[in-house]
């Protein structure tokens, strides 16, 4: 069981307008406000550990981020039980910098925990898989999620498919119309590159004007029947079934897209050992949703407001070092990577959408939609719009 003590540090505040609070082992969260905070447009926090005689040494600088009326900053990896000197450098519009007096705080002495031991990867997990298992239906079938969103690297001499290097990575790229020399990760529905009977099926297709000649444009069809999913006879329209993923085993057929019913089950109906299916969060500065595997040990990391579609992203702000441990224990992150309409990309970093393999109507398909104050697992959108793809591999 991990030791995650939270203790307050009380600096010599003086004017009562600033506050420093520890939020984890050797991490300090700084909040700063002044009575004239509205005039401030920039605040820099300077800090350094004291020397053997208790005097200030060489100061390091960290710029604070303005959030409404407060400036905030998190300092990581501070020394345990150590005296620190600090001061603020404030910048107001049209004036010179103003420095506060130098003050001190002392960090608490923390018990150092043993880092959690990541689980041994299951022998059946393919290359590019995150180790956690997720049940997708009442039959108990389980899958592994891929290490990141699907990307098409069209700028290479020989275009190829890959998973993003990190779960928070996204390209947000939609330039070009039918040009193959474009890297992208916001795809029209059913654009695996397999000719599914419709006009548009290439990953670089961005056409959004659907005339009578082109039918409904995207997704499997035989004549004028468009009510097919990316499954069964039309499974090759699924990006993972038809294509070799370079860092995901590099042969076709390992990966696939969840159906709408399976996405819905993963978010809302799984029975998990922790009682948690998902939580909103910010990972390494990126907004999105965290999915936890069936067997999740809450002592690895305690999440706020789990299973709440109306929760805000900032209810869980997870530093990179904490995420590394969570990911090693099976956590999945779906980044809010935006949307594409034609060649116009919007809401990158604030909203996101992930395709399912299920059709909704003749020009629509089901997807999962992520917003700061909402989450919809049974929504539908036009097939020509560009959305993220996150693939899974069945567990052996």
N, C-alpha and C positions, 0 to 999 in steps of 0.2 A: 504494500500500500504506500503510495507516494506521500511525501510530507510537503504540503503547500501552505505554510503558515503565512498569514497576513498580519503585519503589525504596523502601527503608525510611527512615523518619525516626526518629532516636534522641533522644528528649527526656531531660531531666535527671530520671530516674525517681525516684531516691532510695530508696524503700522496696521497689522491685522488684515491686510488686503491680499496676501499671497498665502499659499498652502502647499505643503509637500507631503505626500502620503506614499508609503510603500504598497505595492499591489501584488507582490510575489517575492520569491527569494532573490535578494540583492537587486530588485528592480524598484525604481522610484518614479512615481507619477507626480508631475508638477502641474499645478494649476495657478494661473496668475491673472489678477484683475486689479484695476485701480479705479478710483472714483471717476477719472477722466478716460476710462477705457475706450470710449467711443472714438476718441481722437487718435488712438494708437493703431498703427497699421502693421507693426512688426515688433517682435520681442525676441531677444537672443538671451539664452541662459548660459552663463559661464560657471564652470565648477571644476574643482580639483581636490584630491585627497590631501590632508595635511601631512607635513613632514614629521620627523621624529620629535621636533620641538613644538609641534602644533601649529606651525606657520603655513600659509598658503604657498603652493608651488606654482607650476605652470598651468594656467587655466585652459581647459578645453571649452569649445563653444558648440552649442546645439540650438538651432533655430526652432522656435515654438510655432505650433499650428493654431490659427485662430478658428475657434468654433463658437459662432454667435458672439456672445459678449466676453468669452473667456479665451485665454491662450493656454494651450495644453502641450505637454511633452512627456514622454516616457523614456527614462534612462535605464539601460540594461547593464547587467554585469558589474554593478558597483561592489566594492570590497565590503565584506562583512565586518560589523563592529568597528567602523572607521569614521573618524571625524572628516567632514568635507566642508570646504569653503565654497561660497557661491555668491553671485550677484547677477542682477538683470541689466540688460542694455535695451532701452526702450526707444522706439522711433515713432514720432508723431508726424503727421502731414505738415510739410513745410518748416520743419524745425530740425535742429541737430539732435544727435543721440543723447539720451539722458541715462546716466548710470546710477543704480541704487548703491547703497552702502554694502560693504562685504559682510556677510552673515555666515553662520555655520549650522550644520545639522550633523547628527551622528546616526549611522545606520545601525539597525539592530543586529544582534548575533543570532544567526539562524542555524538550526540543525541542518546539516547537509544530507539530503536523502540519497538513497541508492537510486540511480536512474532506472525506470521501468525496463524490464527485459522484453524486447520485441518478440512476438510469437514467431515460431519457426514457420517459414512459408510452406503451405501445403504442397505436397509433391505434385498434385495435379494442376497447380496454378501455372498458366502460360507466361511466357515472357511479356513484360509490359503490364502485368496485373498487380493491383493492390491486394494485399493479403486477406482482407476481410471478406467474409461470406455474407451474402444478402439473400434472404428468401423472397421469391417473387410471386408465389401463388399458394393456394391452399394445399396443393399436392406436396409442398415442401421442397420444390426445386430451388436450387441456389446458384448464384452467379458471383463472379469476380468483376469488379469495375476496372476499366483501363486506367493507366497512370495519369491520363490527361485527356483533354478534348481532342477530337480528330482534326488533323490538318492535312490539306492538300498543298504540296510544294510544287507549284506549276512553273516556277522560275528556273528550275534546274534543267539541264540539258535533257535529262530523262526524268520527267515528272514522277513524283512518288507520293505515297501516303505515309503519315507518321502520327504518333501520339505526341501531344505537347510534352515538353520536358518536365514541366511542373503542373500541378493541378490548378494553380491560379493563373497560368499563362493563357493569353488569348491574342489573336491577331487583329480582330475587328476589321478585316480587310474585305472590300467589295468592289474595288476598282475594275474597270473593264466590262465588256459585254459578253463576248464569246472568245476572249483572248485566253490562251492556255498558259501564258507566262505570268500567271498571277498566283501568289500564295494566299490561301484563304482558309477560314474555319467557320464561316456562316454560309450554310448550304441550302439550296432549294431542296424540297422533299424528293427522295428517291433518285438523287443525282450521284449514283455510284459509278457511272460510266457505262453501265450495261444498258443496251437498247431495250427499254421496257415497253415499247409500243407507242410511247408518247413523244412529243416533239423535243422536249428538253430533258436530258438525263445526264449531262456532263457536269462535273463538280464546278466548272467555271461558268455555267449558264446563269445569267442574271435577268433574263427577259421577264417582264411583268405584264406586257400587253398580250392578253390571251384572246385571239380572234377566232372566228369560226373555223378557219383552215387549220389552226393549231389545236383545236379542241380545247381542253383545259390545261394543256401545257406540260404539267409535271405529274409523275407517278404512273404506276403500271396501268395499262389499258389494253383492251382488245376491241378495237373499233370505238364505239361511243360508250362503253361500259368502263367507268373509272373507279368502281367500288372494289378495289383490291388493295390489300396492305402489302408491306414489304416482306411477305412470308409465303410459304408453300411454293406454288409454281412461279411466284414472282420474288422469291427470296434474293435473287441476284441484284434486285434493285436496292437491297440493303448494303450500305457502304462496307461493312465488315465482312459480309458473306462473300462478296464479289472480289474484294481487293486484298492484296498482301499488304500488311502494315509493317513497315520496315523495322520498327522497334517493338513489334508485337507478334513475333514469331515468323514474320515475313512469308507466310503462305496464306492463301485465301481460306475462308471458312472457319477460322478460329473465333471470330468476333461477330457480334450482331447487335441490333438495336432493340431495346425493350418495347413491347407493345404498350398501348395506353393502359390496359388493365394491370400489367406488371409494374409500370411506374406508380400507379395508384396504390397498389399493394405495398410496394417498398416504402412509400411515404406514410401510409395511413393504417395499414392492417397487419403489419408484421408483429409477431410476438418476439420481443427482444429481452435478453437477460437484464438489461438496465432499465427497461421501460421507455427508452428513448429511441425514436426513429430518426429524427432530424432536429436541427436548430439553425436559425439564421446566424451569420457571423461574418467577420472580416478576417481574412487570412493573409498575412504578409501585406496588408494594406489594400486587399482586393475584396469587394463585397460579394456575397454569395450565400449558398446553403451548404451545411455540413450534414452528410449522411453517416450514421453510425452503423457498424455491422451488427449482425444478430447477437454475437457474443462480445459485448463491450464492457470493459472494466471501468466504472465511473471514477476510480481513483487515479486513472491516467490523466484525466482532465475533467473538471466539473463545468458543465455548460449551463448557461442561464436560459430561461424561458424555452425549454425544449417542446417540440411538437406544437408550436404556436405559429400558424401561418401569418398572423398579424404582428409578430415580433419584428423589431427593427434589426438591421444588420449590426448596429453598434452594441447590441446586447451581449455580444461575445467578440471581443477584439483579441485575436490570437497572434502572438509573436511567432516569428519563424522557428525559433528553437523549440517552442511548445508544439507547433504544428508537426515538426519532424517526428516527435514522439507519438503524436496522435495518428499520423499517417502510418507509422510503423506498426501500429496496433489496429489498422484497418479502416481508419476514417477516410471518407471520400468528400471532396469539395467540388461543388458545381458553381463555377464563377459566373457572375452577372456580366456576360460578354456582349450584350447588346443585341440588336436586330439589324437586318439588311432588307431594304426594299429597293429592288433594282440595283443601282450602284451607290445608293445613299445608305450610309450606316449611321445609326443613332442609338442613344442610351447606353453606349459602351461604358461599362464600369458601374452602372446604376441599376440596370434591369437586364434580364436574360431569359432565354427560352431554349428548350432542348426537345428535339424531335422525338416522337415515338414511331413505331413501325405500323401504326394503325391509321387507316383512312377515316375521315369524319363525314365528308360529303364529296361530291364530284370535283370540287376545287379546293377541298380542305383536308387537313390531317390533324390528329391530336398532338399536343405537345405539353410540356411542363413549363409554366411561366413563373418567373421569380421577380418579385418587386420588394421594395424596402418594407412595405407594410402589408404585403399579401403574398400568397403562394397558391397557385392553381395547378392541380395535377390532371384535370380533365378538360382542359381548354382546347379550342381548335383555332387554327389560323390558315391563311391562304398558303397553298403549297409553293408558290413562287417566292415567298419571302425567305430570306436567309436566316437560318437558326443554327445553334450549336448542335453537335452530335457527340454523345458520350456512349461508347460501346461497352458491352459486357461479354464475358466468356462463360459458358456453362461450367459448373464445377463437375469434376469427374466423380 
